[in-house]
Amino acid sequence: MALDWHTIDRWIMGEAWVGSPIGEHLVELCDVIGPRWSSSEAERQAVAYIRQNMEAAGLNNARLEPYTLDTWQLRRVEAALAEGAAPIHILPFNRCPSFQIEAQLVDAGFGTPHQIEAVRAQLPGSVAIVALGYEPFTPPIPLGARLQTLADTGAAAAIVVDRKEGGRVEYHNVGDWREPGIQEHPLPTVAVSRETGARLRRAAGNGGAIHMHVQSRFYQAPSWNVAAELAGTRWPHEHLLAGGHHDTVYDAPGGNDNATSIIVVLEAARVLAQLQRATGIGPGRAIHFATFSAEEQQFQGATAYVNAHYNIDNGGEPPRLAINLDELSTGYMKGLVLAFPHLRGLVQQQLDTMRDGLQCHVMAQLDTTSDHFPFLRAGIDAAHLWRWRFHGRHADADFHHEPGDTLDKVNVRELKEYIGQLARLLLRLSHAPPEEWPSNPVTVADVQARLEAERGQVIRVF
C-alpha cells in the first residue's frame, strides 16, 4: 500500500512543532543535572532520565547498556609567571598527566617546521607556546603532530593559545583520533585564552619563566549507553539507527553540545511512536535510537555500542544506515553527509520527496570528529546531519566545550525543524525496499587502508 507522505509529513511536523517538551528537557539536562562528564554522578542521572523518557514515549526495550570506561579526573591546576605574581588561568587538555614545572617560556609560533627550527636551541626543557590555529598560507598540520614535534625537540610542556576572545578558553583533546587506542599526550599540554597567550608571548620575549602544577588521575569506571527501538512492520530484521552522545566536557552544561541531540533523539522517537499509535503507520524496518557515553573521551561509548551490537563474528547485523547527531543548535539543517558514496543516490531521492531543499553530500575524508567514526571504522554506513561543519555556524554556538554552553544558546525553533525533518527522513528510509539499497562494498580492510592514507591530513569539513 502506497503511503500518503503529504498527510504523514503534516502530522509529523505538526506534532514536532506544537507537542514539543524541548524546554523541559533543556532545563533538566542543563540546569538540574548540569555537566555530564562520563563516569560522573551527573551522567548516572542523565542516562536514567533518557531511559525514562524513552519508556514514556512507548519505545520497545528501553535499557541502559553498561561498559567499562577508561577515564580521567582533574584534581589540581595552578600557574603563575613568577613567585608572588597573580595566577594565570590554564585549562589542561583532556587526559593531561600530572606534572609540575618551572621553566623558560619559548614562543614557537604556530609550531610549523620553520618556526620550530628558528627556536630549536631554546626548546629542550622549556615550556613552548604554540597557537591552536594554522599558520596562514602554509600547509595545515594537525595540532597533535605539532605537539609531537615539540616533544621530539625536548620541550617539557606546551601551552596552546585558544582562538577565542574575552578571556575564554575551550576544553581540547590531543592526538589524532584516527589512530587506534586511547591517544595520550606527547608532552603535558594546557590551553590558555587569546589574551593570556599574548601576555605569555610577551614574557617569553623578555626571557620569562612560568610555574605550572597539574594533578590528575587515570582510572576505570562504569559508564552507560542508552538504547531502545521502534519495531519494523515490513522488514523487522533490518534496522536504521539514530543516535547522539549524552556526555559533556568538564564544567560545561552542554546545551548545544550535546543536549540538543539527546532531545532530537527523544523527540524523533516520540513523534514516530505517536504517529504509529494515532494512525497505524509505523516504520517499515526497525528504527533503533541510542545515546552514547564518552564521545568527549575518544568515542568510547559508541565504540562499545558497535562492539556489542555489530560484531560480525558474533552474528551482529549492522544497520542499513546509522545517523549521528551532534551540536544541533549551530545552524539550520541542510541535509545529510555520508562517509561512503554508495548510498548517496538513495538518500538524495528520499530527501527530494521531502521538498525542503535538503542535500546529501559525501566527505572527502573519514571524519573523526564525532560518534559516527566508530561505525565507519567498522565499515558500517554512517552519516551526520549537515549543519555548521560547512558554513553558517550561529554566533551563539561559539560557546563550545566551555561553561558558556548553556541552554539559552539553543535555538528551539530550529531544533523543532530538526526533529520533524529527521523523523520524516527516518520514516522514508525505513520504507525504502531492500532491493533499492545498494550493497555496502566497504570492508574493514578498506577503511584501514584509507585511514593510513589520510594519516596526518587535516580533515576537510567544508
VEXDREN-2710 file (C-alpha; in Angstrom, 1 decimal):
% VEXDREN-2710
k/r/px/py/pz
1/MET/0.0/0.0/0.0
2/ALA/1.4/3.4/-1.0
3/LEU/1.8/5.8/1.9
4/ASP/0.3/9.3/1.7
5/TRP/3.5/11.2/2.5
6/HIS/1.8/14.6/2.3
7/THR/-0.5/13.7/5.1
8/ILE/2.2/12.0/7.1
9/ASP/4.5/15.0/6.8
10/ARG/1.8/17.4/8.0
11/TRP/1.2/15.1/11.0
12/ILE/4.9/14.8/11.9
13/MET/5.8/18.5/11.5
14/GLY/2.7/19.5/13.5
15/GLU/3.5/17.2/16.4
16/ALA/7.2/18.1/16.3
17/TRP/6.2/21.8/16.5
18/VAL/3.3/22.0/18.9
19/GLY/3.7/18.9/21.1
20/SER/7.3/19.5/21.9
21/PRO/8.7/19.4/25.5
22/ILE/12.1/20.8/24.4
23/GLY/12.1/23.4/27.2
24/GLU/11.5/20.9/29.9
25/HIS/14.3/18.6/28.6
26/LEU/16.8/21.5/28.4
27/VAL/16.1/22.6/32.0
28/GLU/16.5/19.1/33.3
29/LEU/19.6/18.2/31.3
30/CYS/21.5/21.5/31.5
31/ASP/20.3/23.2/34.8
32/VAL/19.2/20.4/37.0
33/ILE/21.7/17.7/36.0
34/GLY/24.3/20.0/34.5
35/PRO/27.8/19.0/33.3
36/ARG/27.7/15.3/32.3
37/TRP/31.3/14.1/32.2
38/SER/31.1/10.3/31.6
39/SER/31.6/8.3/34.8
40/SER/30.2/11.1/36.9
41/GLU/27.1/11.0/39.1
42/ALA/25.6/13.5/36.7
43/GLU/25.9/11.0/33.9
44/ARG/24.1/8.5/36.0
45/GLN/21.2/10.9/36.4
46/ALA/21.2/11.7/32.7
47/VAL/21.0/8.2/31.5
48/ALA/18.2/7.4/33.9
49/TYR/16.3/10.5/32.6
50/ILE/16.9/9.4/29.0
51/ARG/15.7/5.9/29.6
52/GLN/12.7/7.1/31.5
53/ASN/11.7/9.3/28.5
54/MET/12.3/6.5/26.0
55/GLU/9.9/4.3/28.0
56/ALA/7.3/7.2/28.3
57/ALA/7.4/7.6/24.5
58/GLY/6.4/3.9/24.1
59/LEU/9.7/2.6/22.7
60/ASN/10.5/-1.1/23.0
61/ASN/13.1/-2.4/25.3
62/ALA/14.4/0.9/26.7
63/ARG/17.6/0.0/28.6
64/LEU/21.0/1.0/29.9
65/GLU/24.0/-0.8/28.3
66/PRO/26.9/-0.7/30.7
67/TYR/30.6/-0.9/29.8
68/THR/33.9/-0.1/31.4
69/LEU/35.2/3.4/30.7
70/ASP/38.9/4.4/30.6
71/THR/38.6/7.9/32.1
72/TRP/40.5/10.7/33.8
73/GLN/39.9/13.2/36.6
74/LEU/41.5/16.7/37.1
75/ARG/42.3/17.4/40.7
76/ARG/44.5/20.5/40.9
77/VAL/45.5/23.3/38.5
78/GLU/47.7/26.3/39.2
79/ALA/50.0/28.5/37.1
80/ALA/51.9/31.8/37.6
81/LEU/54.6/33.8/35.7
82/ALA/56.7/34.4/38.8
83/GLU/56.7/33.8/42.5
84/GLY/54.1/36.0/44.1
85/ALA/52.6/37.0/40.7
86/ALA/48.8/36.8/40.1
87/PRO/47.7/33.3/39.0
88/ILE/47.2/32.6/35.3
89/HIS/44.2/30.6/34.2
90/ILE/45.2/27.5/32.4
91/LEU/43.0/24.6/31.2
92/PRO/44.7/21.2/30.9
93/PHE/43.8/19.2/27.8
94/ASN/41.8/16.0/28.3
95/ARG/44.0/13.3/29.8
96/CYS/46.8/15.7/30.7
97/PRO/49.1/13.8/33.0
98/SER/50.2/15.2/36.4
99/PHE/53.2/17.4/36.2
100/GLN/55.0/20.2/38.0
101/ILE/57.4/22.5/36.2
102/GLU/59.1/25.9/36.4
103/ALA/60.8/26.6/33.1
104/GLN/61.6/29.2/30.5
105/LEU/58.8/30.2/28.0
106/VAL/59.7/29.8/24.3
107/ASP/57.4/31.3/21.6
108/ALA/57.1/28.6/19.0
109/GLY/54.5/30.5/16.9
110/PHE/52.2/28.0/15.1
111/GLY/54.6/25.1/15.7
112/THR/55.3/24.7/12.0
113/PRO/58.7/23.3/10.9
114/HIS/60.4/26.6/10.0
115/GLN/59.2/28.2/13.3
116/ILE/60.4/25.3/15.4
117/GLU/63.7/25.4/13.6
118/ALA/64.2/29.0/14.5
119/VAL/63.9/28.3/18.2
120/ARG/65.1/24.7/18.3
121/ALA/68.2/25.5/20.6
122/GLN/65.9/27.1/23.2
123/LEU/63.3/24.3/23.3
124/PRO/64.9/21.5/25.4
125/GLY/63.4/21.7/28.9
126/SER/61.2/24.7/28.1
127/VAL/57.5/25.4/28.0
128/ALA/56.6/26.0/24.4
129/ILE/53.8/28.4/23.4
130/VAL/52.0/27.4/20.2
131/ALA/48.9/28.7/18.5
132/LEU/45.9/26.4/18.2
133/GLY/45.1/27.5/14.6
134/TYR/47.1/27.0/11.4
135/GLU/49.8/29.3/10.1
136/PRO/48.4/31.4/7.2
137/PHE/49.3/30.3/3.6
138/THR/51.2/27.2/4.8
139/PRO/50.1/23.5/4.6
140/PRO/47.9/22.8/7.6
141/ILE/49.4/20.5/10.2
142/PRO/47.2/18.8/12.8
143/LEU/47.9/20.1/16.3
144/GLY/48.8/16.6/17.6
145/ALA/51.6/16.4/15.0
146/ARG/52.9/19.8/16.0
147/LEU/52.9/18.8/19.7
148/GLN/54.7/15.6/18.9
149/THR/57.4/17.6/17.1
150/LEU/57.8/19.9/20.1
151/ALA/58.1/16.8/22.3
152/ASP/60.8/15.4/20.0
153/THR/62.8/18.6/20.4
154/GLY/62.9/18.1/24.1
155/ALA/60.3/20.7/25.2
156/ALA/59.0/19.7/28.6
157/ALA/55.4/21.1/28.3
158/ALA/53.2/23.0/25.8
159/ILE/50.8/25.9/26.2
160/VAL/48.3/26.1/23.4
161/VAL/46.7/29.5/22.7
162/ASP/43.0/29.3/22.0
163/ARG/41.4/31.4/19.3
164/LYS/38.6/32.7/21.4
165/GLU/38.4/36.2/22.7
166/GLY/37.3/37.8/26.0
167/GLY/39.4/35.6/28.3
168/ARG/37.6/32.5/27.2
169/VAL/39.3/29.1/26.7
170/GLU/37.9/25.9/25.4
171/TYR/38.5/22.3/26.6
172/HIS/40.6/20.4/24.0
173/ASN/41.8/17.0/23.2
174/VAL/45.2/15.9/21.9
175/GLY/46.3/13.4/19.3
176/ASP/44.8/12.1/16.1
177/TRP/41.7/10.1/16.9
178/ARG/42.2/8.2/13.6
179/GLU/44.9/6.3/15.5
180/PRO/43.8/3.1/17.4
181/GLY/43.7/3.1/21.1
182/ILE/43.4/6.0/23.6
183/GLN/45.6/8.9/22.5
184/GLU/47.9/10.2/25.2
185/HIS/49.9/13.4/25.4
186/PRO/53.3/13.5/23.7
187/LEU/54.1/16.1/26.4
188/PRO/51.9/17.8/29.1
189/THR/49.6/20.3/27.3
190/VAL/47.4/23.1/28.6
191/ALA/45.3/25.8/26.9
192/VAL/45.1/29.5/27.6
193/SER/42.9/32.3/26.3
194/ARG/44.0/34.5/23.4
195/GLU/44.6/37.4/25.9
196/THR/46.7/35.2/28.3
197/GLY/48.6/33.8/25.3
198/ALA/49.6/37.3/24.2
199/ARG/50.8/38.1/27.8
200/LEU/52.8/34.8/27.8
201/ARG/54.4/35.6/24.4
202/ARG/55.5/39.0/25.7
203/ALA/57.0/37.3/28.8
204/ALA/58.8/34.8/26.5
205/GLY/60.3/37.7/24.5
206/ASN/61.7/39.0/27.8
207/GLY/63.2/35.7/28.9
208/GLY/60.4/35.0/31.3
209/ALA/59.6/31.7/33.0
210/ILE/56.4/30.1/34.2
211/HIS/55.4/27.8/37.0
212/MET/52.7/25.2/36.4
213/HIS/51.3/22.4/38.6
214/VAL/48.7/20.0/37.4
215/GLN/47.4/16.9/39.4
216/SER/45.2/14.4/37.7
217/ARG/44.4/10.7/37.9
218/PHE/43.6/7.9/35.4
219/TYR/41.1/5.2/36.3
220/GLN/38.4/2.9/35.1
221/ALA/34.8/3.4/35.9
222/PRO/31.3/2.2/34.8
223/SER/29.5/4.1/32.1
224/TRP/26.4/3.6/30.0
225/ASN/24.8/3.9/26.6
226/VAL/21.0/4.1/26.4
227/ALA/19.1/2.3/23.7
228/ALA/15.5/1.5/22.6
229/GLU/13.7/0.5/19.4
230/LEU/10.6/1.0/17.3
231/ALA/9.8/-2.3/15.6
232/GLY/9.5/-2.6/11.8
233/THR/6.3/-3.7/10.2
234/ARG/7.6/-4.9/6.8
235/TRP/11.3/-5.9/7.2
236/PRO/11.5/-6.4/11.0
237/HIS/15.0/-7.9/10.9
238/GLU/16.5/-4.8/9.3
239/HIS/17.1/-1.5/11.0
240/LEU/18.2/2.1/10.9
241/LEU/19.9/3.8/13.8
242/ALA/19.7/7.4/15.1
243/GLY/21.9/8.4/18.0
244/GLY/24.0/11.1/19.6
245/HIS/26.2/11.5/22.7
246/HIS/24.8/12.5/26.1
247/ASP/28.1/13.4/27.8
248/THR/29.7/16.8/28.1
249/VAL/33.2/18.0/28.8
250/TYR/34.2/19.1/32.3
251/ASP/32.2/22.1/33.7
252/ALA/30.0/22.6/30.6
253/PRO/26.2/22.4/30.9
254/GLY/26.2/21.1/27.3
255/GLY/23.2/23.0/25.9
256/ASN/24.3/22.8/22.3
257/ASP/27.0/20.0/22.8
258/ASN/25.0/17.9/23.2
259/ALA/21.6/18.3/24.9
260/THR/20.3/19.3/21.5
261/SER/21.0/15.9/20.1
262/ILE/19.6/14.0/23.1
263/ILE/16.4/16.0/22.7
264/VAL/16.2/15.3/18.9
265/VAL/16.7/11.5/19.5
266/LEU/14.0/11.5/22.2
267/GLU/11.6/13.7/20.2
268/ALA/12.0/12.0/16.8
269/ALA/11.3/8.7/18.6
270/ARG/8.3/10.1/20.5
271/VAL/6.8/11.7/17.3
272/LEU/7.2/8.4/15.3
273/ALA/5.8/6.3/18.1
274/GLN/2.8/8.6/18.5
275/LEU/2.3/8.6/14.7
276/GLN/2.0/4.9/14.8
277/ARG/-0.4/4.9/17.7
278/ALA/-2.6/7.6/16.1
279/THR/-2.6/6.5/12.5
280/GLY/-1.3/2.9/12.4
281/ILE/1.6/4.0/10.3
282/GLY/4.9/2.7/11.7
283/PRO/8.4/2.1/10.4
284/GLY/8.9/-0.4/7.6
285/ARG/12.2/-1.6/9.0
286/ALA/13.0/-1.1/12.7
287/ILE/14.4/2.2/13.9
288/HIS/16.9/2.0/16.8
289/PHE/17.5/5.0/19.0
290/ALA/20.6/5.4/21.2
291/THR/22.5/8.0/23.2
292/PHE/26.2/7.3/23.6
293/SER/28.6/7.9/26.5
294/ALA/32.1/9.3/26.4
295/GLU/32.1/11.0/22.9
296/GLU/34.3/13.5/24.6
297/GLN/36.6/10.7/25.6
298/GLN/37.5/9.3/22.2
299/PHE/34.1/7.8/21.4
300/GLN/34.4/5.0/23.9
301/GLY/30.6/4.7/24.3
302/ALA/29.9/4.5/20.6
303/THR/32.8/2.1/20.2
304/ALA/31.3/-0.1/23.0
305/TYR/27.9/0.1/21.2
306/VAL/29.4/-1.0/17.9
307/ASN/31.3/-3.9/19.5
308/ALA/28.3/-5.1/21.4
309/HIS/25.8/-5.0/18.5
310/TYR/27.7/-5.3/15.3
311/ASN/30.4/-7.8/15.8
312/ILE/30.1/-9.9/12.7
313/ASP/31.9/-12.8/14.3
314/ASN/29.0/-12.9/16.8
315/GLY/26.4/-12.7/14.1
316/GLY/25.8/-8.9/14.5
317/GLU/23.8/-7.4/11.7
318/PRO/24.8/-3.7/11.0
319/PRO/22.1/-1.1/10.3
320/ARG/21.3/-0.1/6.8
321/LEU/22.4/3.4/7.9
322/ALA/23.5/5.0/11.2
323/ILE/22.8/8.7/11.5
324/ASN/24.8/10.5/14.2
325/LEU/23.6/13.8/15.8
326/ASP/25.9/16.3/17.3
327/GLU/25.6/20.1/18.1
328/LEU/22.2/20.7/16.5
329/SER/21.9/24.3/17.6
330/THR/24.8/25.6/15.4
331/GLY/22.8/26.2/12.2
332/TYR/19.7/25.1/10.3
333/MET/19.6/21.6/8.9
334/LYS/21.0/21.5/5.4
335/GLY/20.9/17.7/4.7
336/LEU/22.9/14.6/5.3
337/VAL/26.7/13.9/5.0
338/LEU/27.8/10.4/4.2
339/ALA/31.3/8.9/4.6
340/PHE/30.9/6.2/1.8
341/PRO/29.4/7.2/-1.5
342/HIS/27.2/4.3/-2.5
343/LEU/24.0/5.4/-0.6
344/ARG/24.1/9.0/-2.0
345/GLY/21.6/8.4/-4.7
346/LEU/19.1/6.6/-2.4
347/VAL/19.4/9.2/0.3
348/GLN/19.1/12.2/-2.1
349/GLN/16.0/10.6/-3.6
350/GLN/14.3/10.4/-0.2
351/LEU/15.4/14.0/0.7
352/ASP/13.9/15.2/-2.6
353/THR/10.5/13.8/-1.7
354/MET/10.5/16.0/1.4
355/ARG/10.7/19.1/-0.8
356/ASP/12.8/21.1/1.7
357/GLY/15.8/21.6/-0.5
358/LEU/18.0/19.2/1.6
359/GLN/21.1/17.8/0.0
360/CYS/23.2/14.7/0.5
361/HIS/27.0/15.0/0.3
362/VAL/30.0/12.7/0.8
363/MET/33.0/13.8/2.8
364/ALA/36.4/13.7/1.2
365/GLN/38.0/12.1/4.3
366/LEU/36.8/9.8/7.1
367/ASP/35.6/12.2/9.7
368/THR/36.9/11.6/13.3
369/THR/35.1/14.5/15.0
370/SER/32.0/12.6/16.4
371/ASP/30.4/9.3/17.2
372/HIS/29.9/8.2/13.6
373/PHE/33.6/7.4/13.4
374/PRO/33.4/4.1/15.4
375/PHE/30.8/2.9/12.9
376/LEU/32.9/4.0/9.9
377/ARG/35.9/2.2/11.4
378/ALA/33.8/-1.0/11.4
379/GLY/32.9/-0.5/7.7
380/ILE/29.3/0.4/8.6
381/ASP/27.4/3.0/6.6
382/ALA/27.1/6.1/8.8
383/ALA/26.3/9.8/8.3
384/HIS/25.9/13.0/10.2
385/LEU/23.4/15.8/9.7
386/TRP/24.8/18.6/7.6
387/ARG/24.8/21.8/9.7
388/TRP/27.7/24.1/11.0
389/ARG/30.6/21.9/9.6
390/PHE/30.2/23.6/6.2
391/HIS/29.0/27.1/6.7
392/GLY/26.6/29.3/8.6
393/ARG/27.5/28.5/12.2
394/HIS/25.5/30.6/14.6
395/ALA/27.5/33.0/16.8
396/ASP/25.8/31.6/19.9
397/ALA/27.3/28.2/19.0
398/ASP/30.8/29.5/19.6
399/PHE/30.3/28.7/23.3
400/HIS/31.8/25.2/22.7
401/HIS/33.4/23.0/25.3
402/GLU/33.1/25.7/28.0
403/PRO/30.8/26.8/30.8
404/GLY/29.0/29.2/28.5
405/ASP/27.4/26.4/26.5
406/THR/24.1/27.0/28.4
407/LEU/20.5/26.2/27.5
408/ASP/19.8/29.8/26.4
409/LYS/22.2/29.3/23.5
410/VAL/19.9/26.6/22.0
411/ASN/17.7/27.7/19.0
412/VAL/14.5/26.0/19.9
413/ARG/12.7/26.8/16.6
414/GLU/15.4/25.2/14.5
415/LEU/15.5/22.2/16.9
416/LYS/11.8/21.6/16.2
417/GLU/12.7/21.7/12.5
418/TYR/15.5/19.1/13.0
419/ILE/13.1/16.8/14.9
420/GLY/10.4/17.0/12.2
421/GLN/12.9/16.6/9.3
422/LEU/14.8/13.8/10.9
423/ALA/11.6/11.9/11.7
424/ARG/10.4/12.3/8.2
425/LEU/13.7/11.1/6.7
426/LEU/13.9/8.1/9.1
427/LEU/10.4/7.0/8.2
428/ARG/11.0/7.3/4.5
429/LEU/14.3/5.3/4.7
430/SER/12.6/2.7/6.8
431/HIS/10.1/2.1/3.9
432/ALA/12.6/2.0/1.1
433/PRO/12.5/-1.6/-0.2
434/PRO/15.6/-3.7/0.4
435/GLU/16.2/-4.0/-3.4
436/GLU/16.6/-0.2/-3.6
437/TRP/19.5/-0.2/-1.1
438/PRO/22.9/-0.5/-2.8
439/SER/25.0/-3.1/-1.1
440/ASN/27.9/-1.8/1.1
441/PRO/31.2/-2.7/-0.7
442/VAL/33.4/-1.2/2.1
443/THR/35.4/-3.7/4.2
444/VAL/37.3/-3.1/7.4
445/ALA/40.5/-3.6/5.4
446/ASP/39.4/-0.8/3.0
447/VAL/38.8/1.5/6.0
448/GLN/42.2/0.8/7.5
449/ALA/43.9/1.4/4.2
450/ARG/42.0/4.7/3.8
451/LEU/42.9/5.8/7.3
452/GLU/46.6/5.0/6.7
453/ALA/46.5/7.1/3.5
454/GLU/44.8/10.0/5.3
455/ARG/47.0/9.9/8.4
456/GLY/48.5/13.4/9.1
457/GLN/45.9/15.2/7.0
458/VAL/43.7/18.0/8.4
459/ILE/40.1/16.8/7.9
460/ARG/38.3/18.9/5.4
461/VAL/34.9/20.0/6.9
462/PHE/33.7/22.3/4.2
END
